[in-house]
Amino acid sequence: MDLEVRHLRALCAIADTGSLHKAARALGVAQPTLSTQLRRIEQAVGGALFTRERTGCRPTPLGRALLGRARPLVAEMRALVTDTRAAAGRTADGTQLLIGSTASRALPGWLRRLRLRYPRTEPTLQMDVSPNALLRMVAEGQLDVAFVHEVEGSPLRFPAELRTRVLVEREPQFVALAADHPAAARRTVALTELADDRWMVDSTVDGEWDALSRVLRAAGLSPRVLHGDYLTAYTLVADGEVVTVSQPTTRPRPDTAVRPLVGDPIGVRLFLAARTEAELEAVYDDLSDAYWEVAREAPAYREWLAGRDRPGIGRPRTPLASAADTP
């Protein structure tokens, strides 16, 4: 077997994370697949490259020698891809703006504002449930900027070359439940009021399941949990089958209610990431305006914000309109 760049990238990931499990997550592959690949690489070079210990994987002397040659090659290939993608992004009329994002109601308004501000630039959108994957894509030049969230208690892996700008230091996560759920009559809902409900969570979202597990355990609850995407979750919420964590900007529907949780036990940090400050500066204000526009349109979040006046929440550049002003 001839060694390829993907093999060298895998070896660097194992060395950097110190774990086959963590390296597999970083590379977006299954751990058994990575283990098999490592065995084949070791057979090709004629010796063990890592020692497997209870605390993780450590490079052997042979592994350190190979990594010393592999790292510059991987870095050079990354730079090549970055430069090539930048060149390919040029169009006859102007340029493409490559945007990555996790799910957010602010996206339509952000894209609309960017098209108005930069009429010769066409924004394109790459959605992903994994903030870590999007940050890696920005670092590798596959994206120009990424709007992502970091779940409290589950730090993201930040490539060293990225610059960030925080939009909201701590956005509370609300709960979505059926409109006829007894707790929906309340302005805020205690977790204990949902003790008999099934919860649904998308465990493929970085940190999401860990955060919900922590707050449920802290409340002394051990409810039934279903795993699935949030589009399915909202369908089941409307039918009264489950309750689920919800972004506060989510608009209520006739068949669902969105309510704050007592004590705001789950929070996320919203931020923008790019390779340069100039790239952040070019798009940040439009993102901020789009975010606070949807915050104004979400009654429960607007009310929650009106009752808060402390650092760390984040504020719009213009005051939030009252309910009577909301279109």
C-alpha positions in Angstrom: 0.0 0.0 0.0 1.3 3.4 -0.9 0.9 6.2 1.7 -1.4 9.0 0.7 -2.1 12.4 2.1 -5.3 11.2 3.8 -3.2 8.6 5.6 -0.7 11.2 6.8 -3.7 13.4 7.9 -5.0 10.5 10.0 -1.7 9.9 11.7 -1.4 13.6 12.6 -5.0 13.6 14.0 -4.2 10.6 16.2 -1.0 12.3 17.5 -2.7 15.6 18.0 -5.7 14.2 19.9 -3.9 11.4 21.7 -6.9 9.1 21.1 -8.3 7.0 18.2 -11.8 7.9 19.3 -11.2 11.7 19.3 -9.2 11.5 16.1 -12.1 9.6 14.4 -14.5 12.3 15.5 -12.2 15.1 14.2 -11.8 13.3 10.9 -15.5 12.5 10.6 -15.0 8.7 10.3 -16.0 5.8 12.5 -13.4 4.6 15.0 -13.2 1.0 13.7 -12.5 2.5 10.2 -9.7 4.6 11.6 -8.3 1.6 13.6 -8.3 -0.5 10.4 -6.6 2.2 8.5 -3.9 2.6 11.1 -3.1 -1.1 11.0 -2.7 -1.0 7.3 -0.4 2.0 7.5 1.7 0.3 10.1 1.9 -2.8 7.9 3.0 -0.6 5.0 5.8 1.1 6.9 6.9 -2.1 8.7 6.3 -1.2 12.4 4.1 0.2 15.1 3.5 3.9 15.0 1.6 4.3 18.2 1.5 2.5 21.5 -2.0 1.9 22.9 -2.3 2.8 26.5 -5.2 3.3 28.9 -4.6 7.0 28.7 -4.6 7.1 24.9 -2.2 6.7 22.0 1.4 7.8 22.1 3.8 7.9 19.0 6.6 5.3 19.0 10.1 6.4 17.9 9.1 5.2 14.4 5.9 7.2 14.7 7.7 10.4 15.7 10.0 10.1 12.8 7.2 9.6 10.4 5.2 12.4 11.9 8.1 14.8 11.5 8.0 14.3 7.8 4.2 14.1 7.5 3.3 17.3 9.2 4.9 19.7 6.7 3.4 17.7 3.8 -0.1 17.9 5.4 0.3 21.6 6.0 1.5 22.2 2.4 -1.5 20.3 1.1 -3.9 22.3 3.3 -2.3 25.5 2.0 -2.6 24.3 -1.6 -6.3 23.5 -1.1 -6.9 26.9 0.5 -5.3 28.8 -2.3 -7.0 26.7 -5.0 -10.5 27.1 -3.5 -10.0 30.9 -3.1 -9.1 31.0 -6.8 -12.0 28.8 -7.8 -14.4 31.1 -5.8 -13.9 33.9 -8.3 -16.8 34.5 -10.7 -17.2 36.6 -13.7 -19.3 39.2 -11.9 -17.3 39.3 -8.6 -16.7 36.8 -5.9 -18.4 34.2 -3.9 -18.7 34.5 -0.1 -18.6 31.0 1.3 -20.6 30.9 4.6 -21.0 28.0 6.9 -23.6 27.8 9.7 -25.4 25.7 12.2 -29.2 26.1 12.2 -30.4 29.6 12.9 -33.5 31.6 12.1 -31.2 34.6 11.5 -29.8 33.1 8.3 -32.4 34.3 5.7 -32.1 37.9 7.0 -28.3 37.7 7.1 -28.0 36.5 3.5 -30.5 39.1 2.3 -28.5 41.9 3.9 -25.3 40.6 2.5 -26.7 40.6 -1.0 -27.8 44.2 -0.6 -24.5 45.3 0.9 -22.3 43.5 -1.6 -24.3 43.2 -4.9 -21.3 41.9 -6.8 -20.7 39.1 -4.2 -22.9 36.0 -4.2 -23.1 34.4 -0.7 -23.3 30.6 -0.7 -24.4 28.6 2.4 -23.0 25.3 3.8 -25.1 23.9 6.6 -23.8 21.4 9.2 -25.0 20.2 12.6 -21.4 20.1 13.8 -19.8 23.5 14.7 -16.4 21.7 14.9 -16.7 20.6 11.3 -17.5 24.1 10.2 -14.6 25.6 12.1 -12.3 23.1 10.5 -13.6 24.0 7.1 -12.9 27.7 7.7 -9.4 26.9 8.8 -8.8 24.8 5.7 -10.1 27.5 3.3 -13.3 25.7 2.3 -15.4 28.4 3.9 -14.7 32.1 4.5 -16.8 32.5 7.6 -18.9 30.3 9.9 -21.7 31.3 12.3 -21.8 28.6 15.0 -22.8 27.9 18.6 -20.8 26.5 21.5 -22.8 24.5 24.0 -22.0 25.5 27.6 -19.8 22.9 29.2 -18.8 21.4 25.9 -15.9 23.5 24.5 -15.3 23.4 20.7 -11.9 22.6 19.2 -10.6 26.0 17.8 -8.0 25.9 15.1 -5.3 28.2 16.2 -5.4 30.3 13.0 -9.0 31.4 13.3 -10.3 34.7 14.6 -13.7 35.0 16.3 -16.2 37.6 17.3 -19.0 36.8 19.8 -22.5 37.7 18.9 -24.2 36.5 22.1 -22.1 35.4 25.1 -24.9 33.3 26.5 -28.1 32.6 24.7 -30.5 30.6 26.8 -32.1 27.5 25.4 -35.8 27.2 25.8 -38.2 24.2 25.6 -40.7 23.5 22.9 -43.8 21.6 23.9 -47.3 21.0 22.6 -49.6 24.0 22.9 -52.1 22.0 25.0 -49.3 20.7 27.4 -50.2 21.8 31.0 -46.9 23.6 31.4 -47.5 25.6 28.2 -49.9 27.8 30.2 -46.9 29.1 32.3 -44.5 31.9 31.2 -41.5 29.8 32.4 -41.3 26.1 32.8 -39.5 24.1 35.5 -37.7 20.9 34.4 -39.6 19.0 37.1 -42.9 19.9 35.3 -41.6 17.8 32.4 -40.6 14.8 34.4 -43.1 12.5 32.8 -42.4 13.6 29.2 -40.3 12.0 26.6 -37.4 14.3 25.5 -36.0 14.3 22.0 -32.5 15.5 21.2 -30.2 15.5 18.2 -27.1 13.8 19.6 -25.1 14.5 16.4 -25.0 18.2 17.3 -21.7 18.8 19.2 -22.4 19.0 22.9 -26.2 18.9 22.7 -26.8 15.6 24.3 -24.1 16.1 27.0 -25.7 19.4 28.0 -29.2 18.0 28.3 -28.0 15.0 30.2 -26.2 17.2 32.7 -29.2 19.5 33.5 -31.6 16.5 33.7 -29.3 14.7 36.2 -28.9 17.9 38.2 -32.7 18.2 38.4 -32.9 14.6 39.6 -34.7 13.5 36.4 -34.2 10.4 34.3 -36.8 10.7 31.5 -37.2 8.6 28.4 -35.1 10.1 25.6 -35.5 9.7 21.8 -32.7 10.6 19.4 -33.4 12.2 16.1 -33.1 15.4 14.1 -34.9 18.6 15.3 -37.2 18.8 12.2 -38.7 15.4 13.3 -38.6 16.6 16.9 -40.9 19.6 16.2 -43.3 17.4 14.4 -43.5 15.1 17.4 -43.7 18.1 19.8 -46.8 19.3 17.9 -48.4 15.9 18.4 -47.6 15.8 22.1 -45.2 12.9 21.8 -42.1 14.7 23.0 -40.6 17.9 24.3 -37.3 19.2 23.1 -34.7 21.9 23.6 -35.4 25.0 21.4 -33.6 28.0 20.3 -35.2 31.1 21.8 -35.7 32.7 18.4 -38.0 29.9 17.3 -41.4 31.2 16.4 -44.3 29.6 18.2 -46.9 27.8 16.0 -50.6 27.2 16.8 -49.8 23.7 17.8 -46.6 24.3 19.8 -45.4 26.6 22.5 -41.8 27.8 23.2 -41.1 28.7 26.8 -38.0 29.7 28.9 -36.8 27.1 31.5 -36.7 28.2 35.1 -33.1 29.2 35.9 -32.0 29.1 32.3 -30.0 25.8 32.9 -28.9 25.4 29.2 -27.0 28.1 27.4 -24.9 28.5 24.2 -22.4 31.0 23.0 -23.0 32.4 19.5 -20.1 33.6 17.5 -18.7 34.2 14.1 -15.3 32.7 13.0 -13.0 33.6 10.1 -9.3 33.5 9.2 -8.9 37.3 9.4 -10.4 40.3 11.3 -11.3 41.9 7.9 -13.5 39.0 7.0 -15.3 39.2 10.4 -15.7 43.0 10.0 -17.3 42.6 6.6 -20.2 40.5 7.7 -20.7 40.8 11.5 -23.0 43.9 11.6 -25.4 42.3 9.1 -25.5 39.1 11.1 -26.1 41.0 14.3 -29.0 43.0 12.8 -30.5 39.8 11.3 -30.3 38.0 14.7 -32.0 40.7 16.7 -34.6 41.0 14.0 -35.7 37.4 14.6 -35.3 37.9 18.4 -37.9 40.7 18.1 -40.2 38.4 16.3 -40.1 35.7 19.0 -42.5 36.7 21.8 -41.1 34.5 24.5 -37.5 35.6 23.8 -38.4 39.3 23.5 -40.1 39.1 26.9 -37.1 37.2 28.4 -34.7 39.9 27.1 -36.8 42.7 28.4 -36.4 41.3 31.9 -32.6 41.0 31.6 -30.1 43.8 32.0 -26.8 42.2 32.7 -23.5 41.8 30.8 -23.0 38.7 28.7 -26.4 38.5 27.0 -25.6 40.6 24.0 -27.6 43.5 22.7 -28.8 44.7 19.3 -27.3 47.8 17.8 -30.8 49.3 17.8 -33.4 48.8 20.5 -35.8 45.9 20.3 -39.3 46.9 19.1 -42.3 46.4 21.3 -44.9 43.7 20.6 -47.1 46.3 19.0 -44.3 47.2 16.5 -43.6 43.6 15.5 -44.8 43.0 11.9 
